[in-house]
Amino acid sequence: MKKYLILILVIAFGCDKSIKNNSISEKTILVQPFEDFSEKKYQATFKNLKKIYPNLKLLKPVKFPEESWNEIKTRRRADYLLKFLNKIAGDNQLIIGLTSKDISTTKGDKKDWGVFGLGNCPGKACVASDYRLKGNKSEKLFKVAIHELGHTEGLSHCPTKNCFMRDAEGKDHLNEETEFCKSCKENLLSNGWKLK
């Protein structure tokens, strides 16, 4: 009888522990503006992101790391910004850096390819810029931000034309993007996202 009682207690405490672990597995998204990004812009981006993911924290603006310049000091290197942002994010946190400066990365044989954003896939850090955006920059930056955050969760580019994870392929298709497709949404939900 004692053996059965001990087994029941082990199972009960084991289940209780897993329930507690699930409750703290929800990620926090840190919104990190760089010093050039105006308060009006980062407050608007924060508000838009909060509509799709409620567990956000807005950080105070920070200076760019000096080593993030490209060789001719015309753009910030997105890959260096990701290294910098990675140091800020802790366990169970994702971080999105926001800037109005032109950012670039290496793409194929192009050493300094200008981009809307870049995210580690998977990883903790991503960055988005409104420098190259035309039209409604606030709405478009929101779409770039959630696209890059999707990469941090391991999502690759999606062939669905209206999905937030669509590949830009060097063009601005952001007006056509309206939501995460069913597959991308299911992946995010399984990673603890609280999509509305």
C-alpha positions in Angstrom: 0.0 0.0 0.0 2.9 2.4 0.8 4.4 1.9 -2.6 1.1 2.9 -4.3 0.8 6.0 -2.1 4.4 7.1 -3.0 3.7 6.5 -6.7 0.5 8.6 -6.5 2.3 11.4 -4.7 5.2 11.4 -7.3 2.7 11.6 -10.2 0.7 14.3 -8.5 3.7 16.5 -7.8 5.2 15.8 -11.2 1.9 17.0 -12.9 1.8 20.0 -10.6 5.3 20.9 -11.5 4.7 20.7 -15.3 1.6 22.9 -14.9 3.7 25.5 -13.2 6.4 25.3 -15.9 3.7 25.8 -18.6 2.4 28.9 -16.9 5.8 30.6 -17.0 6.7 29.6 -20.5 4.9 32.5 -22.1 7.5 34.7 -23.8 7.9 38.4 -23.2 8.6 40.5 -26.3 11.0 43.4 -25.6 10.5 46.5 -27.8 13.9 48.3 -28.0 14.0 51.6 -29.9 17.3 53.0 -30.9 18.1 56.6 -30.2 17.1 57.8 -33.7 13.6 56.4 -33.4 11.1 59.0 -32.2 8.9 58.4 -29.2 5.8 58.9 -31.3 6.9 56.2 -33.6 7.9 53.6 -31.0 4.7 54.2 -29.0 2.7 53.6 -32.1 4.6 50.4 -32.9 4.3 49.2 -29.4 0.5 49.8 -29.5 0.2 47.9 -32.8 2.2 45.0 -31.6 0.2 44.8 -28.4 -2.9 44.1 -30.5 -1.4 40.9 -31.7 0.8 39.9 -28.7 -0.2 41.2 -25.3 2.9 40.3 -23.3 5.2 43.2 -24.3 7.7 45.5 -22.5 8.8 48.8 -23.9 12.5 49.7 -23.1 14.2 53.1 -23.1 15.9 54.1 -26.3 19.6 53.1 -26.6 22.6 54.3 -28.7 23.7 52.3 -31.6 26.8 50.2 -31.0 29.7 51.9 -32.8 30.7 48.7 -34.6 27.3 48.5 -36.3 28.4 50.9 -39.1 29.0 49.5 -42.5 32.4 50.1 -44.1 31.5 53.5 -45.5 29.4 54.6 -42.6 26.1 55.0 -44.6 24.1 52.2 -43.1 23.9 50.2 -39.9 24.7 46.5 -40.2 21.6 44.6 -39.1 23.7 41.5 -38.1 25.7 43.6 -35.6 22.5 45.1 -34.2 21.2 41.5 -33.6 24.4 40.6 -31.7 23.9 43.8 -29.5 20.2 43.0 -29.0 20.9 39.4 -28.1 22.8 40.6 -25.0 19.7 42.5 -23.8 17.2 39.7 -24.1 17.0 37.2 -21.3 15.5 33.7 -20.9 11.9 33.5 -22.3 12.3 36.8 -24.1 12.4 38.0 -27.7 13.6 41.4 -28.6 12.8 43.7 -31.6 15.0 46.7 -32.2 13.4 49.7 -34.0 15.2 52.3 -36.1 14.6 54.9 -38.8 18.2 54.4 -40.1 19.0 52.4 -43.2 20.1 48.8 -42.3 21.8 46.1 -44.3 23.1 42.6 -44.3 25.0 40.3 -46.6 22.8 38.5 -49.2 24.5 36.1 -51.6 27.3 38.0 -53.4 25.9 41.4 -52.2 27.9 42.4 -49.2 25.8 45.4 -48.1 22.1 44.6 -49.1 19.6 47.1 -47.8 16.7 45.5 -45.9 13.4 46.4 -44.1 14.4 44.1 -41.2 16.4 41.0 -40.1 15.8 38.3 -37.5 17.7 35.3 -36.2 15.8 32.2 -37.4 15.4 30.8 -34.8 16.7 33.1 -32.1 15.9 35.9 -29.7 16.7 39.0 -31.6 15.4 40.9 -34.6 15.5 44.5 -35.9 13.1 46.5 -38.2 13.6 49.8 -39.9 11.1 52.2 -41.5 13.8 53.9 -43.7 12.9 52.1 -46.9 9.1 52.1 -46.3 6.8 54.2 -48.4 3.2 55.2 -47.6 1.7 54.3 -44.2 5.1 53.7 -42.5 3.5 53.0 -39.1 1.3 50.1 -40.4 4.1 48.8 -42.6 6.7 48.8 -39.8 4.3 46.8 -37.7 4.1 44.2 -40.4 7.9 44.1 -40.8 8.3 43.8 -37.0 5.9 40.8 -36.7 7.5 39.2 -39.7 11.0 39.4 -38.1 9.5 38.2 -34.7 8.1 35.3 -36.6 11.6 34.4 -37.8 12.9 34.4 -34.2 10.3 31.7 -33.5 11.7 29.6 -36.3 9.2 30.5 -39.1 10.7 30.6 -42.6 9.3 32.6 -45.5 5.8 31.6 -46.5 4.5 31.2 -50.0 1.0 32.5 -49.0 0.7 36.0 -50.6 -1.3 37.6 -47.8 0.8 36.1 -44.9 2.9 38.3 -42.7 5.8 35.8 -43.3 5.9 36.4 -47.1 9.4 37.0 -48.5 9.9 40.6 -49.6 12.3 39.5 -52.4 13.6 43.0 -52.6 10.2 44.6 -53.1 7.5 46.1 -50.9 4.5 43.7 -50.8 3.4 44.9 -47.3 0.0 46.3 -48.5 -0.9 42.7 -49.6 -0.1 41.2 -46.2 -3.1 41.0 -43.9 -2.5 38.2 -41.3 -0.5 35.1 -40.5 -1.7 32.2 -42.7 -3.2 29.2 -40.9 0.1 27.2 -40.8 2.2 30.1 -39.5 -0.4 31.0 -36.9 -0.6 27.5 -35.6 3.2 27.4 -35.2 3.2 30.7 -33.3 0.3 29.5 -31.1 2.3 26.3 -30.3 5.2 28.5 -29.3 3.1 30.3 -26.7 1.9 33.3 -28.7 -1.4 34.8 -27.6 -2.6 35.9 -31.0 -6.0 37.6 -31.0 
